[in-house]
Each structure stands twice: as structure tokens, then as C-alpha cells.
Amino acid sequence: MISINKDMVDSYFDEINRQYFNDELSVDYELDIFTEDEQPNELGYCVPEDDGCIVLGLVEEFDSLDDFLATLKHEMIHLEQIKNNRPVGHDSKFCKRATAIGASI
């Protein structure tokens, strides 16, 4: 098991942003690290708030670093959808993008 924290998420976010998103996701986001009890069957989420803030939520523990990174990439694709005013979801474009960068689907 791997436990995450804000510094870890921020560091990997920046690295993934540079490597896969041309540093285009450099936006302020609010991080919500939640427990499995708070969000059963969820590993992460990314939602826009009415005030323009984007909330990136991740479960506090993952089975492995690879699982964490795949989930973070998944949520960053949703962030890209939000930033580009595209519908947020798991359409064919999402699946193609996820497969290309090693994100979970």
C-alpha cells in the first residue's frame, strides 16, 4: 500500500503535466484526499466548482505507485476536458488519450 499526501500529488502532477500535457494544466486546484469510507468504490474525481475552482480528489491509499499514477493521469485528463470546455466523461477520445499516456480507464 502507498499513502499519498499533498506534496507527493503536487510533485507527480507537475511531472505528468510537463510530460503528457505540455504544461497546459498549470492551474490551481484544490486537493481532496479522502478515505475509502468517505467515497466507497472511488479512486479519484475531478470536478469544477461554481466559483471556478477545480477540485481534484484522490483516495488516501493505493495498492501501488503505478495505480496511483494511473489514477492521477485519469483525473488529469478530466482536468484537461474541463479546462478546454469539453464534456467530462469517458468517451472514445478519453479512452484513446488514457491509453496513450498509461492512465486508468
VEXDREN-2710 file (C-alpha; in Angstrom, 1 decimal):
% VEXDREN-2710
k/r/px/py/pz
1/MET/0.0/0.0/0.0
2/ILE/1.1/3.5/-0.7
3/SER/-0.3/6.5/1.2
4/ILE/-0.4/9.9/-0.6
5/ASN/0.0/13.5/0.6
6/LYS/-0.3/16.9/-1.0
7/ASP/3.5/17.3/-1.7
8/MET/3.6/13.9/-3.4
9/VAL/0.5/14.7/-5.5
10/ASP/1.8/18.1/-6.5
11/SER/5.2/16.7/-7.5
12/TYR/3.8/14.0/-9.7
13/PHE/1.1/16.3/-11.1
14/ASP/3.8/18.7/-12.2
15/GLU/5.9/15.9/-13.8
16/ILE/2.9/14.4/-15.6
17/ASN/1.8/17.8/-16.7
18/ARG/5.1/18.5/-18.3
19/GLN/5.5/15.0/-19.8
20/TYR/2.0/14.5/-21.2
21/PHE/0.1/17.8/-21.2
22/ASN/2.7/20.3/-22.5
23/ASP/2.5/22.0/-19.1
24/GLU/-1.0/23.2/-20.1
25/LEU/-2.7/22.1/-16.9
26/SER/-0.8/24.5/-14.7
27/VAL/-3.9/25.6/-12.8
28/ASP/-4.6/26.0/-9.2
29/TYR/-6.7/23.1/-7.9
30/GLU/-8.0/22.2/-4.6
31/LEU/-6.8/18.7/-3.5
32/ASP/-9.2/16.5/-1.6
33/ILE/-7.6/13.4/-0.2
34/PHE/-10.4/11.2/1.0
35/THR/-10.8/7.9/2.8
36/GLU/-12.3/4.8/1.2
37/ASP/-15.1/5.0/3.7
38/GLU/-16.0/8.6/2.6
39/GLN/-16.1/7.6/-1.1
40/PRO/-16.7/3.9/-1.4
41/ASN/-15.6/2.4/-4.8
42/GLU/-13.9/5.6/-5.9
43/LEU/-10.2/6.1/-6.5
44/GLY/-10.5/9.7/-7.7
45/TYR/-12.6/12.5/-9.2
46/CYS/-12.1/15.9/-10.8
47/VAL/-14.9/18.4/-10.8
48/PRO/-15.3/22.1/-11.4
49/GLU/-16.9/24.2/-8.7
50/ASP/-19.2/27.1/-9.3
51/ASP/-16.5/29.6/-8.2
52/GLY/-14.2/28.4/-11.0
53/CYS/-12.0/26.3/-8.7
54/ILE/-11.3/22.7/-9.7
55/VAL/-11.3/20.0/-7.1
56/LEU/-9.1/17.0/-7.6
57/GLY/-9.9/14.2/-5.3
58/LEU/-7.9/11.1/-4.7
59/VAL/-8.3/8.2/-2.2
60/GLU/-5.6/8.3/0.5
61/GLU/-4.1/4.9/-0.2
62/PHE/-3.4/3.0/-3.4
63/ASP/-2.2/-0.6/-3.9
64/SER/0.9/0.6/-5.7
65/LEU/2.7/3.7/-7.1
66/ASP/1.6/2.5/-10.6
67/ASP/-2.1/2.5/-9.5
68/PHE/-1.7/6.0/-8.0
69/LEU/-0.1/7.4/-11.2
70/ALA/-2.6/5.7/-13.5
71/THR/-5.4/7.3/-11.4
72/LEU/-3.8/10.7/-11.3
73/LYS/-3.4/10.7/-15.1
74/HIS/-7.0/9.7/-15.4
75/GLU/-8.1/12.6/-13.3
76/MET/-5.8/15.0/-15.2
77/ILE/-7.5/14.0/-18.4
78/HIS/-10.7/15.1/-16.8
79/LEU/-9.0/18.3/-15.8
80/GLU/-7.9/18.8/-19.4
81/GLN/-11.6/18.3/-20.5
82/ILE/-12.7/20.9/-18.0
83/LYS/-10.0/23.4/-19.0
84/ASN/-10.9/23.0/-22.7
85/ASN/-14.7/23.3/-22.1
86/ARG/-15.3/19.8/-23.3
87/PRO/-17.9/17.4/-21.8
88/VAL/-16.4/15.5/-18.9
89/GLY/-16.7/11.8/-19.4
90/HIS/-15.2/8.6/-20.7
91/ASP/-15.9/8.9/-24.4
92/SER/-13.7/7.4/-27.2
93/LYS/-11.4/10.5/-27.1
94/PHE/-10.9/10.0/-23.4
95/CYS/-10.2/6.3/-23.8
96/LYS/-7.7/7.0/-26.6
97/ARG/-5.9/9.6/-24.5
98/ALA/-5.9/7.4/-21.4
99/THR/-4.4/4.5/-23.3
100/ALA/-1.7/6.8/-24.9
101/ILE/-0.5/8.1/-21.5
102/GLY/-1.0/5.0/-19.3
103/ALA/-4.0/6.3/-17.4
104/SER/-6.6/4.0/-16.0
105/ILE/-9.9/3.9/-17.9
END
